[in-house]
Amino acid sequence: MHALFDAVKDKVAGVSCGCAEVFGATADVEKSGFDFLKDNAVPGTAGLPSLRLLTADGYHISTF
């Protein structure tokens, strides 16, 4: 999987701030240099990315 990630990491818009918090990965994301995405306010989190805004910016959304 790491080879696949290396092939696409320059296309990654960022990391969901809420997901990073829930999964305890905030410090690792900060070290990675990726931006936190937090366009949508969600109670109890620092926010989640806006899939609508990402799509409007030309990104294709992949979830797994």
BELHUNOR-V487827 format. One record per backbone hydrogen bond with DSSP energy under -0.5 kcal/mol. CO is the residue of the C=O (numbers start at 1). NH is the residue of the N-H. Records with the same first field share a line. If there is no record, write none. Layout:
CO = NH ; NH
This chain:
1 = 5
2 = 6
3 = 7
4 = 8
5 = 8 ; 9
8 = 11
9 = 12
15 = 37
16 = 20
17 = 21
18 = 22
19 = 23
20 = 25 ; 26
21 = 24
25 = 29
26 = 30
27 = 31
28 = 32
29 = 33 ; 34
35 = 15
36 = 38
37 = 17
39 = 41
40 = 48
42 = 45
47 = 18
48 = 40
49 = 51
50 = 54
51 = 55
52 = 56
53 = 57
54 = 59
55 = 58
